[in-house]
Amino acid sequence: MDDTIRIIVADDHSILRSGLAALLDLEHDMQVVAEVGTGEEAVEQAATLRPDVVIMDLDMPGIGGLEATRRIAALEDAARVLVLTSHAENENLLPVLDAGGSGFVHKSKAREDLVEAIRVVARDEVFLYPSASRLLLERYQTAEEKGEAEPLEELSVRERQVLRMTAEGYTASEIGERIFLSPKTVETYRSRVMRKLGLSHRSELVRFALRTGVLRAY
């Protein structure tokens, strides 16, 4: 089976796009399948090429990176969107997550973190810096005050356990071993959680767990 991670690079600076593409193509498990310079092109190519990951700059002509992220996340079998930006995390993290993004990497740290971040989001997980924990906790506290955290209240203790461990990356078998349930029963709980929360992908479940304080960012 081909485990190559297929990537679209979306940035309005052609030199940066080419540099990122050249860097990523050196990785044995990565292939850049397109480079685009606008939000509209990112959405169009994501719909056509069906990549695994889209690296998205927020500042682009046209609809911009945030709206492009939202539209890509809404596609069937959507690619995971990893935002690569020079903007501050405290201003953009929550909008990126709400738009359906699966990760946030600062351009100043791209050399150290980008390759790892791509592999994380390609596994349908979420890549965030530890500093995101404070922002997400503030979001959860605000949601509680406004009564917006009610969906979590609909889950039983066992369902919350399965939610948290799924978000942490455990398989159904691994969860079952830890809380003494069969894998089939774990899957039943997981399906129930997804249905109650109106979610369809594990990355959505991870984002929900982060926003509501069930899971802290790593």
FENJO-V94924 format. One line per field, one symbol per residue. ss: DSSP state (H for helix, E for strand, - for the rest). phi: phi as a letter, one per 20 degrees, with the letter a starting at -180 (. if undefined). psi: psi as a letter, one per 40 degrees, with the letter a starting at -180 (. if undefined). A space follows every 50 residues. Layout:
ss->???
phi->???
psi->???
This chain:
ss->----EEEEEE---HHHHHHHHHHH-----EEEEEEE-EHHHHHHHHHHH- --EEEE----E--HHHHHHHHHH------EEEEEE---HHHHHHHHHHH- --EEEEHHHHHHHHHHHHHHHH----E----HHHHHHHHHHHHHHH---H HHH---HHHHHHHHHHH----HHHHHHHH---HHHHHHHHHHHHHHH--- -HHHHHHHHHH-------
phi->.eefeecdddbeefffgfffffffffffdcbeeaccdcfffffffffeel fecdecefecfnfnffffgffffefflffeddedbeffffecgfgffffo fdabcegfdffedfffffffffemdddbegffgffffffffffffemeef gfffefgfffgfgfffffoffgfffgfedmcfgfffffffffffffemdc cffffffffffenfcefc
psi->ihehhhihhhiehdddddddddddeehdeihheihieiddddddddddef idhhhhidgiibeidddddddddeihfiihhhhhieiidededdddddee ieihhhdeedddedddddddddefahhiideddddddddddddddefeed ddeeiidddddddddddeeiidddddddefiiddddddddddddddefie iddddddddddeedhii.
